[in-house]
Amino acid sequence: MRAAKRRAIDPVVSLIIIIAATIAVALAFASWMYGFWGVHARVHGQLVEIYDDTYFNSSNSTLMIHVKVHIDPSAVLWVEVPGAHITSVSLGKIVSGSPQVVDGKVYAPVGSEFWLAVRLDRSYPAGTTVYFRIYTEKGYVFWFSCLSK
């Protein structure tokens, strides 16, 4: 009596299964890390929200930043625009809270929402993307961009 010949899984199918499992584990790990760092940032109160209506006014070379601060108990922020020098920083409309500008830095209690007017020494043509960074006194850096109008 002859034993039946056993067949194993085709090598191509096993390779596809291994690759699919690796991708699934990598995506699960990445989403876990993203959630972990998001929670970590919020737990330590380091969150600055920039609204989509932020823009650069090309007629007067002013970056208008709509900010909401979630840094507890208060935030010290300053702005940097790569490739340009800031000539002045002032507050525009204050929606909530009592932010203040002192020596180019913004001091804002948690929950403050306001417009920040950052005047630059150069202009950008309409339709150009303007990149800027907001720094906190604890060393966090937030990257943002907006369009020039």
C-alpha positions as CSV (number, residue, x, y, z in Angstrom):
1,M,0.0,0.0,0.0
2,R,1.3,3.3,-1.0
3,A,1.1,6.3,1.2
4,A,-0.8,9.3,-0.2
5,K,1.4,12.2,-1.2
6,R,0.9,15.2,1.1
7,R,1.0,18.7,-0.3
8,A,2.2,21.7,1.6
9,I,1.0,25.3,1.1
10,D,2.3,26.8,-2.0
11,P,5.3,29.1,-1.3
12,V,3.8,32.0,-3.1
13,V,0.6,31.8,-1.0
14,S,2.6,31.5,2.3
15,L,4.6,34.6,1.3
16,I,1.5,36.6,0.7
17,I,0.1,35.5,4.1
18,I,3.3,36.5,5.8
19,I,3.4,39.9,4.1
20,A,-0.3,40.6,4.9
21,A,0.2,39.7,8.6
22,T,3.3,41.9,8.7
23,I,1.4,44.9,7.2
24,A,-1.5,44.3,9.6
25,V,0.9,44.3,12.7
26,A,2.7,47.3,11.4
27,L,-0.5,49.3,10.9
28,A,-1.7,48.3,14.4
29,F,1.6,49.3,15.9
30,A,1.6,52.7,14.0
31,S,-1.9,53.5,15.0
32,W,-1.2,52.6,18.7
33,M,1.9,54.8,18.6
34,Y,0.0,57.7,17.0
35,G,-2.7,57.4,19.6
36,F,-0.1,57.1,22.4
37,W,1.7,60.3,21.4
38,G,-1.5,62.2,20.9
39,V,-2.6,61.2,24.4
40,H,0.8,61.9,25.8
41,A,0.8,65.4,24.2
42,R,-2.7,66.2,25.6
43,V,-1.9,64.7,29.0
44,H,1.0,67.1,29.3
45,G,-1.1,70.0,28.0
46,Q,1.0,70.7,25.0
47,L,-1.5,71.4,22.3
48,V,-1.8,74.5,20.1
49,E,-4.7,74.6,17.6
50,I,-4.4,76.6,14.5
51,Y,-7.7,77.1,12.6
52,D,-8.0,76.7,8.8
53,D,-8.9,80.4,8.4
54,T,-5.3,81.4,9.1
55,Y,-3.8,83.3,6.1
56,F,-1.0,85.5,4.9
57,N,-2.0,89.0,3.8
58,S,0.3,89.8,0.9
59,S,-0.8,93.4,0.7
60,N,0.7,94.3,4.1
61,S,3.1,91.3,4.7
62,T,1.2,90.1,7.7
63,L,0.6,86.5,8.8
64,M,-2.8,86.3,10.4
65,I,-2.9,83.2,12.7
66,H,-6.1,82.1,14.4
67,V,-4.9,80.3,17.5
68,K,-6.5,78.4,20.3
69,V,-4.3,77.4,23.2
70,H,-4.9,74.1,25.1
71,I,-1.7,74.4,27.2
72,D,-2.5,74.1,30.9
73,P,-2.3,76.3,32.9
74,S,-0.8,78.9,30.5
75,A,1.3,79.1,27.4
76,V,4.3,81.1,26.2
77,L,4.4,80.9,22.4
78,W,6.5,82.5,19.7
79,V,6.4,82.3,15.9
80,E,9.1,81.7,13.4
81,V,8.8,81.9,9.6
82,P,11.6,80.2,7.7
83,G,13.2,82.6,5.2
84,A,11.7,85.8,6.7
85,H,12.3,88.0,9.7
86,I,9.5,89.1,12.0
87,T,9.3,92.8,12.4
88,S,6.3,92.9,14.8
89,V,3.8,90.7,16.7
90,S,0.5,92.0,17.9
91,L,-2.9,90.6,18.9
92,G,-5.9,90.9,16.6
93,K,-9.4,89.9,17.6
94,I,-9.5,88.1,21.0
95,V,-12.3,85.5,21.0
96,S,-11.7,84.2,24.5
97,G,-9.2,84.5,27.3
98,S,-6.7,87.3,28.0
99,P,-3.6,86.7,25.9
100,Q,-0.8,89.3,25.9
101,V,2.2,90.0,23.7
102,V,5.5,90.9,25.5
103,D,8.7,91.2,23.6
104,G,7.4,89.2,20.6
105,K,6.2,86.3,22.8
106,V,2.5,85.5,23.4
107,Y,1.4,84.7,27.0
108,A,-2.0,83.0,27.0
109,P,-4.0,81.2,29.6
110,V,-5.5,77.8,28.7
111,G,-8.6,78.0,26.5
112,S,-7.5,81.4,25.0
113,E,-8.6,81.8,21.4
114,F,-7.3,84.8,19.4
115,W,-5.9,86.2,16.2
116,L,-2.2,86.8,16.1
117,A,-0.8,89.4,13.6
118,V,2.8,88.6,12.7
119,R,4.3,91.2,10.3
120,L,7.2,90.0,8.2
121,D,10.0,91.8,6.3
122,R,9.0,90.2,3.0
123,S,5.9,89.4,1.1
124,Y,4.7,86.3,-0.7
125,P,2.6,86.4,-3.9
126,A,-1.0,85.4,-3.7
127,G,-1.6,81.6,-3.8
128,T,1.8,80.8,-2.3
129,T,2.0,78.4,0.7
130,V,3.6,80.1,3.7
131,Y,5.1,77.8,6.3
132,F,5.6,78.8,9.9
133,R,6.4,77.2,13.3
134,I,5.0,77.9,16.7
135,Y,7.3,77.2,19.7
136,T,6.4,76.7,23.3
137,E,8.6,77.5,26.3
138,K,8.7,73.7,27.1
139,G,10.4,73.1,23.8
140,Y,7.5,71.8,21.7
141,V,7.5,72.8,18.0
142,F,4.3,72.9,16.0
143,W,4.5,73.2,12.1
144,F,1.8,74.8,10.2
145,S,1.1,76.3,6.8
146,C,-1.4,78.7,5.1
147,L,-2.1,80.4,1.8
148,S,-1.1,83.9,0.9
149,K,-4.0,86.1,-0.2
